[in-house]
Amino acid sequence: MTNTYRIRPYRPEDRPRLLEIWRSASEIAHPFFTAAQLDDQQRLVGDIYLEQAETHVAVDAAGQPLGFIGLLDNFIGGLFVAPALHGRGIGRGLVRHALSDRDGLELEAYAANTGAIGFYRGLGFTEMSRRGTDDNGLPFELVRLRLSR
């Protein structure tokens, strides 16, 4: 675990780096998406989600983004850390930060993304339900998880 980062609110100037982090992490975590599907999702992340969600950014001592979490009330819309930094406690720190002023958190993760499912279960999230298609109607099973304080 590393303590060489701090968490602060999203700033518009973070957008290019956060989209790089999102894309590199998504290519690893979601290999079942085509490049075109990832392009479409990346546009949504950059044009809508970063601005409209409550987004918190983990940054290093120089202020460079390392990862981020996007929240819609108590729902984690996305959690992404630069792949080279996985396993260093940044994702865990972002979740703890989000939980600090909430009674609990929920999220949906693709069932095929076993790394994410394992990560969240390791933090104490429990499965609530599953659905066979994603928000776009594609046949990618989603697992809904919850963590209570």
N, C-alpha and C positions, 0 to 999 in steps of 0.2 A: 504494500500500500504506500502511496506517496502523499505527502502533505505539501507539495510544492505547487499548489494551485489554490485559487480562491474562486468563489461563485458570485457572479454579479448579474444584474438584469441584461437582457439583450439590448444591443445598440444596432441601428441600421448599418453601420460600417462593419459589423460582424458577418453580414449576409454572405459575401463571397467565400469566406473560410468555412462557415457553417455548412454551406452547400457542398463544399469539397468533402468535409467530414461526412455529411449525410450520404453522398454518392459512394465514397469508398467503403463506408460501413455497410450500406445497402447492397452493394455488389457482392459482398461476402455473405451477409446474412440472408439475402433473398435471391439466390441464384436461379430461382424458378421464374423470375421476371425477365422479360426481354429488355434489350437496351432501349427500345422505344417506350416501353411501359415505364422504365425508370426515368426516362427523359420527361414523360408526362408528370410523373409524381414529383420530380425535382422542381418543375415549374410551379406546381401547387405549393410545395414547401416554401419556395422562395417568394412567391407572389402573395400567398395567403397565410399559411400557417405560422411562419416566423413572426409576422406582424400581428396576427389576431390572437394567437395563443399567449399565455403567460410563459415567456421563454426565459430560462436562466442559463447562463453560459459559464462553464468552468474555464478559467484562463490561467496561464502560467505567470511567472513573476514579471515578464515583459508585456503582459496583457494579451498574448496570443491565445485564441480559442483552442481548447483541447477537446471539448465536447459540449453537449447541450441537452436540455430537457424542455419539452413543450407541454404545458398543462392547460386543460380546459376544466376549470374547477378542480375536482379531485380525480380527473381522468388524465393519465399520461398519454398524450397524443403521439409522443415520440421521445426516445432517449437514444442518443448517438454519441459515441466517443471515437476519436481517431483510432483506426485499427492498430496502429503501432503502439498505442497506449493502453490497449485492453489489458485487464488484469492488474491494474495499478491503483484501483480504488476510486477512480474518477466517476464511473457510473454509479457506484454505491453511494458516493458522496452527493451526487446530484439527486438521487432518490431520497436520501436522508434530508437534504435541504428542502425538497418538496414536501416531505412529510412533517417538517418542523411546525407548520402552522395549519395542518389538516388532521382530521380524525382518522383518515385512511386514504388509500389510493386504489384506483382500478386501472386496468389497461387491457388491450387485446394484443396478442402476439400471434404470428403465424405458427401453426403447429410444426411446420417443417423447419422453423428456426429454433432448433433444439438448444443452441447456445443461449439464446435469450430466455427460453422457457426455464432452463437450468439456472441461469443467473437470477431470475425473479423468484423462483422457488427457494433458492439459497438465501434470499433476503426475507423469506417468510411469506411470500405471496401464496395464496391457495387458489386452486381452480374453482371457478363458479359455473362455467358452462363452455360449450363449444358450438360453433356454427360452421356449416360446410362451405360457405362462400364468403368472399370478402365484400367490402363496400361497393365494389365495381361489378359484383355478380360473378367474379371469376372463381373457379373451383379450388380455392386455396383455403383450407380449414383454419379458422381462428380460434384461439383459446382465450377466454376472458378470465383474468386473474384479479384477486383483491388482496390487499394488505390492510389490516386494521391496527391501530395503535394500541 
